[in-house]
Amino acid sequence: MDFLTTAGDAGVGGTLMLFLPILLMFVLFYFLMIRPQRKKEKEIKNMRDSIVVGDEITTIGGIVGRVVTIKDDLITIESGADRNKIKFMRWAIQSKENKIES
């Protein structure tokens, strides 16, 4: 009987103390993992949205070229000495350099 009364007396406070470490782990996980990843994804999206004709870009496959045309999510670049034109989806752009002034 003593056990039942002690468990009943613990109530909400005891239950909260049991889940507090788990809750703190989730909060810590959010600030150390999820939030920085979302910030990085937002920066990458802004970079991809700011691409204009003339920018020097690098794709996720390592192809470097100059942007010739942009149509919705399709970007055409010129690459190599022969000025070959290659089409890529916008999500395939890894980085961009400054616009080349002609």
ABEGO torsion letter per residue (X at the ends): XAAAAAAAAAEAAAAAAAAAAAAAAAAAAAAAAAAAAAAAAAAAAAAAAABBBGBBBBBAAGBBBBBABBBEABBBBBBEAAGBBBBBBAAABABBBBBBBX
